[in-house]
């Protein structure tokens, strides 16, 4: 079982645009040597061309919209999922119908150094959202402390990644 969440890369952001949140997290990831210098530009470009917003209302009415931003493997030096709680709603375009806009309150940013696992990681995030008790999941998305967010994910996100 590969560890995907780390205390030091769990974030709560007060930024109010995609660009600002991405830059805030990027600077820390770069400082920790987990991404390359080209990561931010590529992440922003990819989000413009292939939006990652997800409407979670079909799963349960009380859930916020989320986004799962990611980029190509060559810009990252690790494989992990970066949870980012947004204190302000941020507009993302819908992954399934890109002309629609969503107001995301939480991001699961995927860092994936072996490209072929990307779809699997996306599926694992969806499995997590679909399998956790809906009341617990609603409470999770309201958490405001990085430690509490990290602990919840450690307890509830049981996934196997073939290394």
Secondary structure as the mmCIF struct_conf table of DSSP 4:
data_model
#
loop_
_struct_conf.conf_type_id
_struct_conf.id
_struct_conf.beg_label_comp_id
_struct_conf.beg_label_asym_id
_struct_conf.beg_label_seq_id
_struct_conf.end_label_comp_id
_struct_conf.end_label_asym_id
_struct_conf.end_label_seq_id
HELX_RH_3T_P HELX_RH_3T_P1 UNK A 7 UNK A 9
STRN STRN1 UNK A 11 UNK A 13
BEND BEND1 UNK A 17 UNK A 17
HELX_RH_AL_P HELX_RH_AL_P1 UNK A 18 UNK A 31
TURN_TY1_P TURN_TY1_P1 UNK A 32 UNK A 33
BEND BEND2 UNK A 34 UNK A 34
STRN STRN2 UNK A 35 UNK A 35
TURN_TY1_P TURN_TY1_P2 UNK A 37 UNK A 38
HELX_RH_AL_P HELX_RH_AL_P2 UNK A 39 UNK A 49
BEND BEND3 UNK A 50 UNK A 50
STRN STRN3 UNK A 53 UNK A 54
TURN_TY1_P TURN_TY1_P3 UNK A 57 UNK A 59
TURN_TY1_P TURN_TY1_P4 UNK A 61 UNK A 62
HELX_LH_PP_P HELX_LH_PP_P1 UNK A 63 UNK A 64
STRN STRN4 UNK A 65 UNK A 67
STRN STRN5 UNK A 70 UNK A 70
HELX_RH_3T_P HELX_RH_3T_P2 UNK A 73 UNK A 75
STRN STRN6 UNK A 76 UNK A 76
BEND BEND4 UNK A 77 UNK A 78
STRN STRN7 UNK A 80 UNK A 93
STRN STRN8 UNK A 94 UNK A 94
BEND BEND5 UNK A 95 UNK A 97
TURN_TY1_P TURN_TY1_P5 UNK A 98 UNK A 99
BEND BEND6 UNK A 100 UNK A 100
STRN STRN9 UNK A 101 UNK A 111
BEND BEND7 UNK A 113 UNK A 114
HELX_RH_3T_P HELX_RH_3T_P3 UNK A 115 UNK A 117
HELX_RH_AL_P HELX_RH_AL_P3 UNK A 118 UNK A 131
BEND BEND8 UNK A 132 UNK A 132
HELX_RH_AL_P HELX_RH_AL_P4 UNK A 134 UNK A 142
HELX_RH_AL_P HELX_RH_AL_P5 UNK A 146 UNK A 156
#
